[in-house]
């Protein structure tokens, strides 16, 4: 009589279980919730990313070219990128599509070469990886760690590898993984923005021409409308621009232009100054063997001083420097060019504590000055973004510079200056440089209303104009523009372009986006030495233990079952 009752109980339990599962599934389909159990919340997107992805009004298509025969580090990078895009798709839904493409698939060498050329022209940077085989040999492969993002007929490249020569391969991969969300969202948010903000390069004072800043102009063109023009002493002419860039002026600023800039800043404008206070260039040096570096008069010293900074008219020499080709052959012999360290071309480091410079590659520079910040300007927040190494020194101008200096062996004790500031970010409410001055002689128009104290603004002061200048070379086929930060002698690309783009986005109010650069993901890597020494032990453990556990568990279950039912 007990069996029908037990059968009825079992049926009731089954029905209750089924109803519970169905009800739970229905509730989970209504309420969206995700739990990230990782320590650093690596699968949790920022509120900015979630909002941007949910608000997509059309399909964003991502073509990732990191596929094919990859080594272990790049496979990890590929897997992390796939996980990031999967997380994007959770919030974007059908408005995000992605695919991984092997650009080297197929057997036709000419087709492969054509694809590589096309991707390079579109802005994707290839990198070489050295793959070792079991026999001790190695082979070099080309990979494209980047993607092309399409939205409404517009295509923007995004390079995902942070290739810092000062860091190891694993550290570069880790830094790249940390920046995935930032790099992808920077492009997606730009593509989907309702309006395009405007910035401008200032002309009229001997600034770099459009060819000398062409590469950075094209890069900024993905995110801003970029104009060029003269101030011409017209009040309010800059008010339409979110930021203005003053790149490499060589002539003095008039008082009218200074007042226009000053009032633009007082009204919350953003200014990026790329200034050389000493007149020296490597091109001039290569022509004559030696030059005299003179102090340059720009008539903006009082502006910068009032805003809280001073560019010193000195040249900085640094032991941490770039290489240049030098002819080491004796006179009358065939030229023999070899790379030699050039102390006047420091390779600048970026402190990692600020979102603009976090995980940033080193910065290429040439004939740089250094900056002093004024403690008296207490209302202004001053942040050093670029600096020299701990072995540097200042050379006071005017000074004779000769290529023969490459033959000298620098001694550390000769370089007593540590971490000289080269780029400083100033933020706060600035005081007008024309405060308590009669401006009727500058602007006779009595309707002009001058602001003596400004609203919150920001400016970036960089004591080297060459940081924003790309190389320009005339060829029979036309003018050749080198990528900004690319050194044609060492074939190395520095972080100049990324530094400027990050700084502009930070200054123009994209703090939510730039804050993604502060994210840190820890890769828990295995100890390679222990892995090599104890490889056999762990192979045996991982091979024998799993089936052994299953066998022991089966024997134990059979013994317990036999013991239990043998008593009844």
C-alpha positions in Angstrom: 0.0 0.0 0.0 3.0 2.3 0.4 4.1 2.2 -3.2 1.2 4.1 -4.8 1.6 6.8 -2.1 5.4 7.1 -2.9 4.6 7.2 -6.6 2.2 10.0 -6.1 4.7 11.9 -4.0 7.4 11.5 -6.7 4.9 12.8 -9.3 4.1 15.8 -7.2 7.8 16.6 -6.7 8.4 16.3 -10.5 5.5 18.6 -11.3 6.7 21.2 -8.7 10.3 21.0 -10.0 9.1 21.5 -13.6 6.9 24.5 -12.6 9.7 26.0 -10.6 12.2 25.7 -13.5 9.8 27.2 -16.0 8.8 30.0 -13.6 12.5 30.7 -12.9 13.4 30.7 -16.6 10.5 33.1 -17.3 11.6 35.5 -14.5 15.2 35.4 -15.7 14.1 36.2 -19.3 12.5 39.4 -17.9 15.1 40.6 -15.4 18.6 41.1 -16.9 21.4 40.4 -14.5 25.0 39.3 -14.8 27.5 38.3 -12.1 31.2 38.8 -12.6 33.1 36.7 -10.1 36.6 37.7 -11.2 38.7 39.9 -8.8 39.4 42.7 -11.3 35.9 42.5 -12.9 37.3 41.7 -16.3 33.9 40.8 -17.8 32.1 43.9 -16.5 31.8 46.8 -18.9 31.7 50.4 -17.7 28.4 52.3 -17.5 29.6 54.4 -20.4 30.1 51.4 -22.6 26.8 49.8 -21.7 24.9 52.9 -22.4 26.6 53.5 -25.7 26.0 50.0 -26.9 22.4 49.9 -25.9 21.8 53.2 -27.8 23.1 51.9 -31.1 20.6 52.8 -33.8 22.2 50.7 -36.6 24.6 47.7 -37.0 28.2 48.1 -36.0 30.3 45.5 -37.9 33.7 44.6 -36.5 36.2 42.8 -38.8 39.1 41.4 -36.7 42.2 40.3 -38.6 43.9 38.6 -35.6 43.3 35.0 -36.8 45.2 32.2 -38.4 48.3 30.4 -37.2 49.2 32.4 -34.1 51.6 31.7 -31.3 50.4 31.3 -27.7 50.5 35.0 -26.6 48.5 36.1 -29.6 46.0 33.3 -29.2 45.4 34.6 -25.6 45.0 38.0 -27.0 42.6 36.7 -29.6 40.5 34.8 -27.0 40.4 37.9 -24.7 39.2 40.0 -27.7 36.5 37.5 -28.6 35.3 37.6 -24.9 35.2 41.4 -25.0 33.2 41.4 -28.2 30.8 38.8 -26.8 30.3 41.1 -23.8 29.6 44.0 -26.2 27.0 41.9 -28.0 25.2 41.2 -24.7 24.3 44.9 -24.5 24.2 45.8 -28.2 22.2 42.8 -29.3 21.7 42.5 -33.1 23.3 45.9 -33.6 26.8 44.5 -33.1 28.3 41.9 -35.5 31.9 40.7 -35.5 34.0 38.2 -37.4 37.6 37.0 -37.2 39.4 36.9 -40.5 42.7 35.3 -41.4 44.3 37.7 -43.9 46.8 35.1 -45.0 44.3 32.3 -45.9 44.7 30.8 -49.4 47.7 29.8 -51.4 48.0 32.6 -53.9 51.0 34.7 -52.8 50.0 37.7 -54.9 46.5 37.7 -53.3 48.1 37.6 -49.8 50.4 40.5 -50.7 47.5 42.5 -52.1 45.5 41.9 -48.8 48.5 43.0 -46.7 48.9 46.1 -48.7 45.2 47.0 -48.6 45.1 46.5 -44.8 48.2 48.6 -44.3 46.8 51.4 -46.5 43.6 51.4 -44.4 45.6 52.0 -41.3 46.2 48.6 -39.7 49.8 48.1 -38.5 51.3 44.6 -38.9 53.8 43.1 -36.5 56.3 40.3 -36.8 56.2 37.4 -34.4 59.0 34.8 -33.9 57.6 31.3 -33.6 59.9 28.6 -32.3 59.4 24.9 -33.0 60.3 21.8 -31.0 63.5 21.3 -32.9 64.9 24.7 -31.8 64.3 26.4 -35.1 62.3 29.5 -35.5 60.2 31.2 -38.2 59.0 34.8 -38.6 55.3 35.5 -39.2 53.3 38.6 -40.0 50.1 39.3 -38.0 47.6 42.1 -38.0 46.5 42.7 -34.3 43.8 45.1 -35.2 40.3 45.5 -36.6 38.2 47.6 -39.0 35.0 48.9 -37.6 32.1 49.8 -40.0 29.1 51.9 -39.3 26.7 53.5 -41.8 29.2 53.4 -44.6 32.1 54.7 -42.5 35.2 52.5 -41.8 37.7 53.3 -39.0 40.8 51.2 -38.3 41.8 50.3 -34.7 45.2 48.9 -33.8 45.0 46.8 -30.6 48.6 45.9 -29.9 50.6 48.1 -27.4 54.1 47.4 -28.7 56.3 49.2 -26.2 60.0 48.3 -26.8 60.7 48.9 -23.1 58.3 46.1 -22.0 58.4 42.4 -22.6 56.1 40.5 -24.9 53.8 39.3 -22.2 53.6 42.7 -20.6 52.7 44.2 -24.0 50.0 41.6 -24.5 48.6 42.3 -21.0 48.6 46.0 -21.6 46.8 45.4 -25.0 44.1 43.3 -23.3 43.5 46.0 -20.7 42.9 48.6 -23.4 40.5 46.5 -25.5 37.3 48.2 -24.2 38.8 51.7 -24.5 40.2 51.2 -28.0 36.9 49.7 -29.3 34.6 52.2 -27.5 36.7 55.1 -28.7 35.9 54.3 -32.3 32.3 53.2 -31.7 31.4 56.3 -29.7 33.0 58.5 -32.4 31.1 56.7 -35.2 27.8 57.0 -33.4 28.1 60.5 -32.1 25.2 62.8 -33.1 27.4 65.9 -33.6 31.1 66.3 -34.6 33.2 68.6 -32.4 35.5 71.0 -34.1 39.2 71.7 -33.4 41.6 73.9 -35.2 45.3 74.3 -35.9 46.4 77.9 -35.6 48.4 79.5 -38.4 50.0 82.9 -38.9 53.1 82.6 -36.7 55.3 80.2 -38.7 53.6 77.1 -37.4 54.0 73.7 -39.0 52.3 73.5 -42.4 49.6 71.0 -43.2 52.1 68.4 -44.5 54.2 68.5 -41.3 51.1 67.6 -39.2 49.2 65.7 -41.9 49.3 62.3 -40.1 48.0 63.6 -36.8 45.4 65.7 -38.7 44.1 62.5 -40.4 44.0 60.6 -37.1 42.1 63.4 -35.3 39.8 63.6 -38.3 38.2 60.3 -37.2 37.0 62.0 -34.0 36.8 65.7 -34.7 36.3 68.2 -37.6 39.8 69.6 -38.0 40.2 73.1 -39.4 43.2 75.4 -40.0 43.3 79.2 -40.0 44.7 82.5 -38.6 43.4 84.3 -35.6 43.9 87.6 -37.3 43.2 89.5 -34.0 39.4 88.8 -34.2 37.7 88.4 -30.8 35.5 85.3 -30.6 36.9 83.7 -33.8 37.9 80.6 -31.7 34.7 80.3 -29.7 33.3 77.6 -32.2 36.2 75.3 -31.5 36.3 72.8 -28.7 40.2 73.0 -28.7 42.9 74.7 -30.6 46.5 73.4 -31.4 49.5 75.7 -31.7 52.1 73.5 -33.3 55.7 74.8 -33.7 55.4 78.6 -34.0 58.6 80.3 -35.1 57.5 83.9 -35.2 56.2 86.3 -32.5 52.5 86.5 -31.6 50.9 90.0 -31.8 49.2 91.4 -28.7 45.8 91.1 -30.5 46.3 87.4 -31.2 47.4 86.9 -27.6 44.3 88.6 -26.3 42.1 86.5 -28.5 43.8 83.3 -27.2 43.6 84.6 -23.6 39.9 85.3 -23.8 39.2 82.0 -25.5 40.8 80.3 -22.5 38.9 82.5 -20.1 35.7 81.2 -21.7 36.7 77.6 -21.1 38.7 76.9 -24.3 41.3 74.2 -24.5 44.7 74.9 -25.9 47.6 72.5 -26.8 50.9 74.3 -27.0 53.8 72.5 -28.9 56.6 75.0 -28.4 60.3 75.1 -29.2 62.0 77.9 -27.3 65.4 77.1 -28.9 65.9 77.1 -32.6 67.6 73.8 -33.6 66.9 71.0 -36.0 68.5 67.8 -37.1 68.0 68.6 -40.8 70.1 71.8 -40.5 72.7 69.9 -38.5 73.1 67.2 -41.2 73.7 69.8 -43.8 76.6 71.6 -42.1 78.0 69.3 -39.4 77.4 71.9 -36.7 74.9 74.7 -35.9 74.4 77.4 -33.3 71.2 76.9 -31.4 69.7 80.3 -30.5 66.8 81.3 -28.2 63.6 81.9 -30.1 61.4 84.9 -29.2 57.7 84.1 -29.5 56.2 86.7 -27.3 54.0 84.2 -25.5 56.2 83.8 -22.4 54.0 86.2 -20.3 50.9 84.2 -21.3 52.3 80.9 -20.1 53.8 82.4 -17.0 50.4 83.9 -16.0 48.8 80.5 -16.6 51.3 78.7 -14.3 54.1 77.4 -16.4 57.4 78.5 -17.9 59.3 76.9 -20.8 63.0 77.2 -20.1 65.2 78.2 -23.2 67.6 75.3 -22.6 68.2 72.0 -24.5 67.9 68.7 -22.6 70.4 66.0 -23.2 69.3 62.5 -22.0 71.2 59.2 -21.8 67.9 57.5 -22.7 67.8 58.7 -26.3 67.1 57.7 -29.9 69.6 56.6 -32.5 70.7 58.5 -35.6 72.9 57.3 -38.5 76.4 58.7 -38.5 79.2 58.3 -41.0 82.0 56.6 -39.2 84.3 56.3 -42.2 87.6 58.2 -42.4 87.8 61.2 -44.7 88.2 60.1 -48.4 86.8 56.6 -47.8 83.4 55.2 -48.8 80.7 56.4 -46.5 79.8 54.0 -43.7 76.7 55.0 -41.8 76.1 53.3 -38.4 73.5 54.0 -35.7 74.8 56.1 -32.8 73.0 57.5 -29.7 72.0 61.1 -30.1 71.7 62.8 -26.7 69.6 65.7 -28.1 66.8 63.2 -29.1 65.5 61.9 -25.7 63.0 59.1 -25.6 60.5 60.3 -23.1 58.7 58.2 -20.5 55.1 58.8 -19.5 54.1 58.4 -15.8 51.4 55.7 -15.7 49.3 57.4 -13.0 47.2 59.5 -15.4 44.5 58.1 -17.8 46.1 60.0 -20.8 49.5 58.2 -20.4 48.6 54.9 -18.9 50.3 52.0 -20.8 51.6 54.5 -23.3 54.6 53.8 -25.4 57.7 55.9 -25.1 57.6 59.3 -26.9 60.1 60.3 -29.6 61.4 63.9 -29.3 64.1 66.1 -30.7 65.9 69.2 -29.2 63.5 69.5 -26.3 63.3 72.1 -23.6 62.0 71.6 -20.0 59.2 73.2 -18.1 58.9 74.8 -14.7 55.5 75.0 -13.0 54.7 77.9 -10.7 53.6 77.1 -7.2 52.1 80.5 -6.8 49.3 79.5 -9.2 47.6 77.4 -6.5 44.2 77.3 -8.2 45.7 75.5 -11.2 46.2 71.7 -11.1 49.5 70.8 -12.7 50.2 67.2 -13.9 53.4 66.2 -15.5 52.6 63.9 -18.5 56.0 63.5 -20.1 59.5 63.7 -18.6 63.1 62.9 -19.2 64.9 59.9 -17.6 66.8 60.0 -14.3 70.0 60.7 -16.3 69.6 64.0 -18.1 71.1 67.5 -18.1 70.3 71.0 -19.3 72.4 72.8 -21.9 71.9 76.6 -21.8 71.3 78.3 -25.2 72.9 79.8 -27.3 75.1 76.7 -27.8 77.1 75.2 -30.6 75.9 71.7 -31.5 78.0 69.3 -33.6 77.5 65.8 -34.9 81.0 65.0 -33.5 79.3 64.8 -30.1 78.1 61.3 -30.9 81.7 60.1 -30.5 81.7 61.1 -26.8 80.9 58.4 -24.3 78.4 59.8 -21.7 79.1 59.2 -18.1 76.1 59.0 -15.6 77.7 61.5 -13.2 77.7 64.1 -16.0 73.9 63.9 -16.1 72.7 65.1 -12.7 69.1 66.2 -13.6 66.3 63.7 -12.9 62.9 63.5 -14.5 62.8 67.0 -16.1 59.1 67.9 -17.0 58.6 68.1 -20.8 54.8 68.1 -21.0 52.5 69.5 -18.3 48.7 69.5 -18.2 47.2 72.6 -16.6 43.6 72.4 -15.4 41.5 75.0 -13.5 40.2 78.5 -13.7 42.9 80.7 -15.2 43.5 84.3 -14.5 43.7 86.6 -17.6 47.2 87.6 -18.7 45.6 91.0 -19.6 44.1 91.7 -16.1 44.6 95.2 -14.9 46.0 96.2 -18.4 44.6 98.9 -20.6 43.4 97.1 -23.8 42.0 100.2 -25.6 45.2 100.4 -27.6 44.8 96.8 -28.7 41.0 96.8 -29.3 39.7 100.4 -29.6 36.2 98.9 -30.0 34.5 99.8 -26.6 31.9 97.0 -27.0 34.5 94.3 -26.4 33.9 92.8 -22.9 37.1 91.3 -21.4 36.9 88.6 -18.8 39.7 88.9 -16.2 38.9 85.6 -14.5 37.9 82.5 -16.4 35.6 79.5 -16.1 37.3 76.0 -15.8 39.5 75.3 -18.7 42.6 73.3 -19.5 45.8 73.4 -21.6 48.6 71.1 -22.4 52.1 72.7 -22.6 54.7 70.6 -24.4 58.3 71.9 -24.6 59.0 70.2 -27.9 57.2 71.0 -31.2 58.7 67.9 -32.9 56.5 65.6 -30.8 53.5 66.5 -33.1 55.5 66.8 -36.4 55.7 63.9 -38.9 58.6 63.5 -41.3 58.1 64.9 -44.8 60.3 63.7 -47.7 59.9 64.8 -51.4 60.2 61.9 -53.8 59.8 61.6 -57.6 56.3 60.2 -57.0 55.3 63.1 -54.7 55.6 64.1 -51.1 56.0 61.1 -48.7 54.4 61.5 -45.3 55.8 59.2 -42.6 53.5 58.1 -39.7 53.8 60.3 -36.6 56.2 58.7 -34.2 57.8 56.5 -36.8 61.6 56.5 -36.9 62.9 55.5 -40.3 66.4 54.7 -38.9 65.4 52.3 -36.2 62.1 51.2 -37.9 60.3 51.8 -34.6 57.0 53.5 -34.0 56.7 55.5 -30.8 53.6 56.6 -28.9 53.4 60.3 -30.1 50.1 59.9 -32.0 48.4 58.1 -29.2 49.6 60.6 -26.6 48.1 63.6 -28.6 44.8 61.8 -29.3 44.4 60.8 -25.7 45.2 64.3 -24.4 42.7 65.9 -26.8 39.9 63.5 -25.9 40.6 64.0 -22.2 40.7 67.8 -22.5 37.5 68.0 -24.6 35.3 66.4 -21.9 35.4 62.7 -22.8 36.4 61.7 -19.2 34.1 58.7 -19.2 35.8 57.3 -22.2 39.4 58.1 -21.1 38.7 56.6 -17.7 38.5 53.2 -19.4 42.3 53.5 -19.7 42.7 53.2 -15.9 41.3 49.7 -16.0 43.8 47.0 -14.9 43.5 43.3 -15.7 46.0 41.0 -14.1 47.3 38.1 -16.1 48.2 35.3 -13.7 51.1 33.8 -15.6 52.9 30.5 -14.9 56.5 30.5 -13.6 58.4 29.5 -16.8 61.4 28.3 -14.8 59.3 25.9 -12.6 57.3 24.9 -15.7 60.5 23.8 -17.4 62.0 22.0 -14.4 58.8 20.2 -13.2 57.2 19.6 -16.6 57.3 15.8 -16.4 55.9 15.7 -12.9 52.9 17.8 -13.8 52.2 16.0 -17.1 52.0 12.7 -15.2 49.8 14.3 -12.5 47.4 15.7 -15.0 47.4 12.5 -17.1 47.0 9.9 -14.3 45.0 11.7 -11.6 41.7 12.4 -13.4 41.0 8.8 -14.4 42.3 7.5 -11.1 39.9 9.8 -9.2 37.0 8.4 -11.4 38.0 4.8 -10.7 38.4 5.4 -6.9 35.0 7.2 -6.8 33.4 4.4 -8.7 34.8 1.8 -6.3 33.8 3.8 -3.3 30.2 4.3 -4.6 29.9 0.6 -5.3 31.1 -0.2 -1.8 28.7 2.2 -0.1 25.8 1.0 -2.2 26.6 -2.6 -1.4 26.9 -1.9 2.3 23.7 0.1 2.4 21.4 -2.4 0.6 23.0 -5.5 2.2 21.4 -4.5 5.5 17.8 -4.4 4.2 
